[in-house]
Amino acid sequence: MSQPCNTFAFETIKLSKVNTEKRVLSSIGQVYEKSEGSKFDDDLLKILKEDLSFLSEYFKISDQESFFLSLIIGLNIKSDTVDYEDISKHLGCNPMKILLHNNIFENLVQKGYIDKVRYSGLSYQLSRRFFLRLNPDLIEAIMQDIPIPNVEHIPHLKLIELFEKLYDMNEKRDNDNELTEIMLNKAAHYFESHNDIEIVAHLNQTLSDIADRYIFVYVVWKVLTGNGSTDLGYLINEIFYEKHTAVRKLQSFADGSNALIINDLFELAPSRFGNESDIELTQKARRMLQDAGLKLFQQKKNSIDLIASDSISEKPLIYNREESGHIEMLTQLLAGDKYLEMQQRLNSKNLPAGITVLLHGAPGTGKTETVMQLARQCGRSIFKVDISNTKSVWFGQSEKLIKRIFTDYRQLVSESDSTPILLFNEADAIISKRKNNQTTSVDQTENTIQNIILDELENFEGIFFATTNLINNIDLAFERRFLFKIEFRKPEPGVKQKIWQLKLPFLSEEQCRWLTEQFNFSGAQMENIYRKCEMHEVIQGISVTFDNVIEFCKSELLFDKKEVKIGFCKQ
């Protein structure tokens, strides 16, 4: 059960030592002392008439209301929580006698002096008990011996109304005239008054600092209104006007000691601008809010990273015989019905149901394009990861970014009708051999990143592709994590000839054979020749000739630009 955050800490009143200016506290002390063990007899209110009359004038309530309010105040000195049983024990009377005056407590609630807060947990479920809690503004007035303020009655709000009310507290502050502490005290009153709401009770129990609870709601409201992430520095300075408080709170996020980070409710992500950081809800927090009935905007994802299957243009690919067999098998496996059948069978045998594929080979042999075409044919989007973006200059951020990639992918899977593909393109940098002698922090970070990926792939559920040009440098631990390992070689002579014919259909079969023999190009290099031909026709306004093709081929070579052998007979 969470504890009320605003309770009295003043010592038991000793009437002989109370200053005359502390008349309110003195009168409350008299009522509390003389009522103890009185059995709440008929003469008690007459005995306390003078003090109750003064308190009634001060509180602007009846004598009976002042009597019970004084008892609640006095009992709060001894305990964090006060309920009907505590009051009956203090008076030494039957609890039923207190229940007969329930209307008085309801009046105090309606006037905003106290709140009836239900206990959370098992006791609440079984007995529907509640405790009584004082309005913090009322407490402040009593302690400072100032006129009673216009206390605010706390109505019971629905969750979304409560979050809006809390957010508006900061928005409606009178510039710098209202201290953060006062605002947070008001917020705490709302949190405790709504402890019967499951998610609020969880926050009250998990986050002891009211500032952290308020920050959580503040960020949630921004997400509900369409802001997926918020600049941390800007947010903290919006809430905390006092600079020293703002700096301390920022430091708690920076060093990871903040309860919102520890309890996996918030995560930090580097901003696009310099040494800044965005604060985001974790998947745990988003699930918790969705379970509470709040519909959240989806987290913003870079549109370059998420590629829809219907946005991929069809491109014919011609493979060597061995590669063709592997790709055909993957195409069938990733088809909707077969994929679901495969998952069910593997799950029934307690085997990992994920598909992990490593495509390796020389540059330009079609590894990445193969993934694109598989996605297009099978109707699966691609979550493409730019490995360079994980090389964060912030110490420790690279590891967090890698974790977020897999977390975001799992969320994407849960939101998609068809399981998407997670693609680590040109993954050499993060699946290469781990360093045994970690001499620098960079070495340690790279090894940590690799360990994270190894852990994620161990029981991966989904579709994962990685491409690399440097297979000889792969760490052996990764070799086992990939279910399929497919090597892409440069096209064989027969395949190269087919590619020439496909790309440049105006060439004769003999001309295509000659190009195949003269130039040992990869598929990507042959694609470059094709593009140059298209550009030539646009610029020159005339069709490309075979001589043009030969010149384009020769210019494609960076090294060994030897003369092409003479002997081809143009017909």
LUMMI-122073 format. One record per residue (C-alpha): residue in one letter; x, y, z. Coordinates in steps of 0.05 Angstrom, whole numbers, padded with zeros to 5 digits, always signed. Example, Ala and Ser with C-alpha at 12.3 -4.5 7.8 and 13.67 -1.06 7.14 Angstrom:
REM LUMMI-122073
A+00246-00090+00156 S+00273-00021+00143 
***
This chain:
REM LUMMI-122073
M+00000+00000+00000 S+00028+00068-00018 Q+00035+00119+00037 P+00006+00190+00036 C+00060+00239+00018 N+00038+00298+00062 T+00033+00281+00136 F+00046+00321+00199 A+00113+00317+00234 F+00102+00366+00291 E+00110+00344+00362 T+00052+00329+00410 I+00024+00394+00433 K+00040+00413+00505 L-00010+00467+00522 S+00032+00500+00575 K+00086+00515+00524 V+00044+00535+00463 N+00051+00607+00443 T-00013+00647+00443 E-00005+00661+00369 K-00010+00586+00355 R-00083+00587+00376 V-00105+00539+00321 L-00055+00485+00341 S-00071+00497+00414 S-00145+00487+00404 I-00134+00425+00361 G-00089+00398+00417 Q-00143+00410+00469 V-00195+00373+00428 Y-00148+00315+00416 E-00125+00309+00488 K-00193+00316+00523 S-00228+00269+00475 E-00180+00211+00486 G-00217+00153+00520 S-00279+00195+00529 K-00324+00143+00496 F-00352+00202+00456 D-00404+00216+00511 D-00457+00270+00505 D-00420+00320+00548 L-00356+00319+00508 L-00375+00372+00457 K-00400+00417+00513 I-00333+00411+00549 L-00297+00430+00485 K-00346+00485+00466 E-00296+00543+00471 D-00243+00510+00428 L-00292+00482+00378 S-00325+00550+00370 F-00258+00580+00353 L-00240+00524+00306 S-00308+00528+00272 E-00298+00601+00258 Y-00228+00588+00232 F-00246+00529+00188 K-00316+00557+00171 I-00349+00491+00188 S-00394+00465+00244 D-00372+00446+00314 Q-00380+00371+00300 E-00340+00377+00236 S-00285+00415+00273 F-00284+00361+00326 F-00272+00303+00277 L-00224+00345+00235 S-00182+00358+00297 L-00180+00284+00313 I-00156+00268+00243 I-00102+00321+00249 G-00079+00295+00316 L-00079+00222+00295 N-00037+00239+00234 I+00019+00256+00282 K+00022+00183+00303 S+00008+00148+00238 D+00014+00159+00163 T-00057+00134+00154 V-00121+00148+00193 D-00187+00110+00186 Y-00252+00101+00226 E-00220+00047+00268 D-00165+00094+00291 I-00216+00146+00311 S-00258+00096+00350 K-00197+00070+00387 H-00176+00140+00406 L-00246+00156+00433 G-00252+00087+00464 C-00321+00075+00433 N-00355+00026+00388 P-00337+00036+00314 M-00411+00036+00297 K-00418+00100+00336 I-00368+00133+00289 L-00404+00106+00228 L-00467+00142+00252 H-00431+00207+00237 N-00409+00187+00167 N-00445+00247+00138 I-00396+00292+00175 F-00337+00260+00141 E-00373+00265+00074 N-00384+00339+00087 L-00309+00348+00101 V-00294+00313+00036 Q-00342+00356-00003 K-00313+00419+00027 G-00243+00397+00007 Y-00213+00390+00077 I-00201+00315+00072 D-00202+00259+00022 K-00226+00188+00030 V-00172+00146-00004 R-00185+00072-00015 Y-00132+00023+00006 S-00100-00013-00053 G-00083-00087-00055 L-00116-00146-00021 S-00146-00108+00038 Y-00181-00061-00011 Q-00209-00119-00050 L-00235-00155+00012 S-00260-00100+00057 R-00267-00038+00013 R-00233+00002+00069 F-00206+00071+00059 F-00164+00120+00099 L-00174+00194+00111 R-00123+00244+00085 L-00117+00318+00097 N-00113+00371+00043 P-00040+00395+00040 D-00061+00469+00033 L-00100+00462+00097 I-00040+00432+00132 E+00005+00489+00108 A-00043+00542+00135 I-00048+00508+00203 M+00027+00500+00211 Q+00040+00573+00192 D-00019+00599+00232 I-00047+00636+00172 P-00120+00645+00149 I-00150+00582+00120 P-00145+00583+00044 N-00200+00566-00004 V-00185+00492-00005 E-00198+00454-00068 H-00243+00393-00067 I-00210+00336-00105 P-00263+00301-00147 H-00252+00230-00168 L-00230+00233-00241 K-00223+00182-00295 L-00151+00165-00313 I-00145+00208-00375 E-00179+00267-00338 L-00130+00258-00280 F-00070+00259-00327 E-00096+00322-00361 K-00108+00356-00294 L-00038+00340-00271 Y-00007+00364-00336 D-00047+00429-00333 M-00019+00444-00264 N+00048+00461-00295 E+00018+00495-00355 K-00024+00542-00312 R+00029+00561-00262 D+00035+00636-00252 N+00104+00644-00283 D+00155+00640-00227 N+00107+00659-00172 E+00088+00587-00155 L+00145+00545-00131 T+00154+00475-00159 E+00147+00446-00089 I+00078+00476-00080 M+00055+00449-00148 L+00083+00379-00132 N+00047+00380-00064 K-00018+00391-00101 A-00001+00336-00150 A+00014+00288-00093 H-00056+00301-00066 Y-00086+00280-00133 F-00042+00218-00137 E-00062+00194-00068 S-00135+00211-00078 H-00137+00164-00139 N-00099+00106-00109 D-00157+00060-00126 I-00137+00066-00200 E-00089+00008-00213 I-00037+00046-00253 V-00037+00105-00204 A-00028+00056-00146 H+00030+00025-00183 L+00063+00093-00193 N+00051+00111-00120 Q+00084+00046-00098 T+00141+00045-00148 L+00162+00118-00151 S+00172+00146-00081 D+00191+00215-00107 I+00129+00255-00127 A+00172+00292-00178 D+00184+00227-00216 R+00110+00210-00215 Y+00095+00278-00242 I+00148+00274-00296 F+00119+00207-00318 V+00049+00236-00326 Y+00076+00298-00360 V+00112+00256-00413 V+00052+00209-00421 W+00007+00268-00435 K+00054+00292-00489 V+00053+00222-00520 L-00024+00221-00516 T-00025+00288-00553 G+00022+00263-00608 N+00093+00275-00583 G+00129+00209-00583 S+00191+00235-00548 T+00211+00298-00511 D+00277+00333-00503 L+00298+00316-00432 G+00332+00382-00415 Y+00274+00423-00441 L+00223+00381-00403 I+00260+00385-00337 N+00267+00460-00342 E+00193+00465-00358 I+00175+00432-00292 F+00231+00455-00245 Y+00239+00530-00242 E+00293+00524-00189 K+00358+00512-00227 H+00393+00471-00173 T+00333+00424-00170 A+00332+00418-00246 V+00406+00402-00249 R+00400+00348-00196 K+00342+00315-00232 L+00380+00317-00299 Q+00440+00285-00265 S+00397+00228-00240 F+00377+00212-00312 A+00448+00220-00337 D+00478+00171-00287 G+00420+00122-00291 S+00400+00128-00218 N+00331+00157-00231 A+00274+00111-00211 L+00240+00120-00279 I+00302+00090-00312 I+00313+00037-00259 N+00241+00013-00264 D+00244+00011-00340 L+00190+00064-00351 F+00234+00113-00388 E+00293+00107-00435 L+00340+00159-00464 A+00354+00167-00538 P+00405+00215-00568 S+00373+00275-00602 R+00391+00299-00671 F+00421+00362-00642 G+00488+00360-00607 N+00495+00339-00535 E+00421+00330-00522 S+00377+00271-00505 D+00304+00253-00517 I+00264+00218-00464 E+00217+00163-00487 L+00168+00113-00457 T+00194+00042-00456 Q+00154-00015-00483 K+00138-00036-00412 A+00108+00033-00397 R+00070+00034-00463 R+00040-00035-00448 M+00021-00012-00378 L-00015+00048-00406 Q-00049+00009-00461 D-00073-00042-00409 A-00103+00017-00371 G-00143+00034-00433 L-00101+00092-00460 K-00091+00092-00536 L-00022+00116-00552 F+00008+00145-00615 Q+00060+00098-00645 Q+00132+00116-00631 K+00163+00155-00687 K+00208+00113-00731 N+00254+00140-00784 S+00217+00129-00850 I+00283+00112-00884 D+00291+00053-00836 L+00221+00023-00844 I+00209+00001-00916 A+00139-00022-00935 S+00137-00082-00981 D+00091-00048-01031 S+00142+00009-01039 I+00196-00038-01065 S+00203-00039-01141 E+00206-00105-01175 K+00275-00122-01201 P+00292-00188-01235 L+00352-00222-01204 I+00393-00278-01236 Y+00432-00324-01189 N+00485-00377-01195 R+00456-00447-01190 E+00473-00458-01116 E+00449-00390-01094 S+00385-00398-01134 G+00367-00461-01094 H+00376-00426-01027 I+00336-00365-01048 E+00279-00408-01075 M+00276-00444-01008 L+00275-00378-00969 T+00220-00351-01015 Q+00176-00411-01000 L+00193-00409-00925 L+00175-00335-00918 A+00109-00343-00955 G+00051-00330-00907 D+00021-00400-00898 K+00088-00437-00897 Y+00117-00388-00847 L+00060-00397-00799 E+00063-00473-00807 M+00137-00472-00795 Q+00129-00430-00731 Q+00075-00476-00703 R+00116-00539-00716 L+00179-00511-00684 N+00141-00484-00624 S+00108-00551-00614 K+00177-00582-00608 N+00204-00527-00562 L+00251-00502-00616 P+00266-00429-00632 A+00217-00408-00686 G+00257-00350-00714 I+00291-00348-00782 T+00362-00320-00780 V+00400-00313-00846 L+00470-00290-00861 L+00483-00268-00933 H+00558-00263-00946 G+00602-00252-01006 A+00637-00202-01050 P+00609-00131-01057 G+00558-00120-01111 T+00534-00192-01114 G+00461-00176-01096 K+00457-00191-01022 T+00417-00130-01001 E+00374-00130-01064 T+00357-00203-01050 V+00328-00184-00982 M+00288-00128-01015 Q+00259-00174-01068 L+00243-00228-01017 A+00205-00176-00975 R+00167-00152-01037 Q+00147-00222-01059 C+00126-00244-00989 G+00091-00180-00970 R+00136-00163-00911 S+00162-00095-00890 I+00236-00086-00875 F+00263-00054-00811 K+00330-00035-00840 V+00385-00017-00791 D+00440+00031-00809 I+00498+00004-00768 S+00535+00070-00770 N+00479+00101-00729 T+00494+00053-00672 K+00566+00080-00667 S+00545+00134-00619 V+00596+00183-00593 W+00562+00180-00526 F+00594+00129-00480 G+00544+00075-00465 Q+00492+00098-00515 S+00512+00048-00569 E+00491-00009-00524 K+00424+00024-00510 L+00412+00037-00583 I+00424-00036-00601 K+00375-00058-00546 R+00324-00008-00572 I+00330-00037-00642 F+00307-00105-00619 T+00255-00075-00572 D+00227-00033-00629 Y+00227-00094-00675 R+00187-00136-00626 Q+00137-00079-00620 L+00133-00075-00695 V+00120-00150-00699 S+00063-00144-00649 E+00032-00088-00690 S+00040-00121-00759 D-00006-00170-00794 S+00055-00201-00827 T+00121-00211-00790 P+00170-00158-00816 I+00243-00170-00833 L+00298-00141-00788 L+00357-00126-00834 F+00428-00110-00809 N+00459-00086-00874 E+00535-00088-00880 A+00540-00116-00810 D+00615-00128-00812 A+00628-00079-00756 I+00585-00113-00704 I+00592-00188-00720 S+00667-00188-00729 K+00714-00225-00682 R+00711-00200-00610 K+00773-00169-00579 N+00805-00211-00525 N+00848-00154-00500 Q+00801-00096-00486 T+00850-00040-00481 T+00802+00018-00493 S+00731+00037-00475 V+00715+00031-00549 D+00737-00043-00548 Q+00694-00055-00487 T+00634-00022-00519 E+00641-00062-00584 N+00645-00127-00544 T+00585-00108-00503 I+00545-00093-00567 Q+00564-00161-00595 N+00543-00196-00530 I+00475-00161-00533 I+00464-00184-00605 L+00485-00255-00588 D+00436-00257-00530 E+00380-00229-00574 L+00392-00280-00630 E+00396-00339-00582 N+00320-00345-00579 F+00301-00297-00633 E+00228-00299-00657 G+00220-00264-00723 I+00259-00257-00788 F+00330-00232-00785 F+00378-00219-00843 A+00449-00195-00839 T+00495-00180-00897 T+00571-00178-00896 N+00629-00174-00945 L+00680-00199-00895 I+00659-00269-00876 N+00730-00289-00856 N+00727-00239-00799 I+00662-00263-00768 D+00663-00284-00695 L+00651-00359-00688 A+00596-00347-00636 F+00555-00314-00690 E+00563-00372-00738 R+00518-00416-00694 R+00465-00361-00687 F+00451-00360-00762 L+00406-00416-00785 F+00421-00403-00858 K+00488-00380-00885 I+00487-00365-00959 E+00548-00346-00999 F+00540-00299-01058 R+00594-00306-01111 K+00606-00265-01173 P+00561-00288-01230 E+00584-00350-01268 P+00597-00340-01343 G+00529-00365-01364 V+00494-00322-01311 K+00533-00261-01332 Q+00513-00270-01404 K+00439-00274-01383 I+00447-00210-01342 W+00477-00174-01402 Q+00420-00197-01445 L+00369-00176-01392 K+00399-00107-01381 L+00418-00091-01454 P+00370-00129-01499 F+00394-00092-01561 L+00459-00131-01558 S+00467-00196-01596 E+00481-00262-01561 E+00552-00261-01589 Q+00564-00190-01562 C+00539-00210-01493 R+00584-00271-01493 W+00644-00227-01512 L+00629-00178-01455 T+00625-00237-01408 E+00693-00262-01428 Q+00727-00194-01426 F+00700-00164-01361 N+00695-00201-01295 F+00641-00156-01267 S+00595-00166-01208 G+00521-00157-01216 A+00525-00086-01186 Q+00579-00066-01236 M+00537-00091-01294 E+00479-00050-01264 N+00525+00011-01267 I+00537-00001-01342 Y+00463-00005-01354 R+00451+00061-01317 K+00505+00095-01358 C+00472+00072-01421 E+00405+00102-01399 M+00439+00168-01381 H+00476+00170-01447 E+00411+00163-01487 V+00379+00219-01447 I+00437+00267-01454 Q+00457+00251-01526 G+00388+00237-01552 I+00413+00177-01592 S+00413+00102-01580 V+00473+00069-01546 T+00520+00029-01591 F+00562-00031-01574 D+00624+00014-01576 N+00592+00058-01523 V+00580-00003-01480 I+00653-00024-01486 E+00677+00046-01465 F+00630+00045-01405 C+00657-00023-01385 K+00729+00001-01389 S+00713+00063-01348 E+00682+00019-01294 L+00751-00012-01280 L+00790+00024-01227 F+00852-00020-01235 D+00885-00058-01291 K+00855-00016-01347 K+00887-00058-01401 E+00864-00054-01473 V+00808-00099-01491 K+00831-00154-01537 I+00821-00141-01611 G+00787-00195-01650 F+00712-00186-01640 C+00678-00182-01707 K+00621-00132-01707 Q+00566-00153-01753 
***
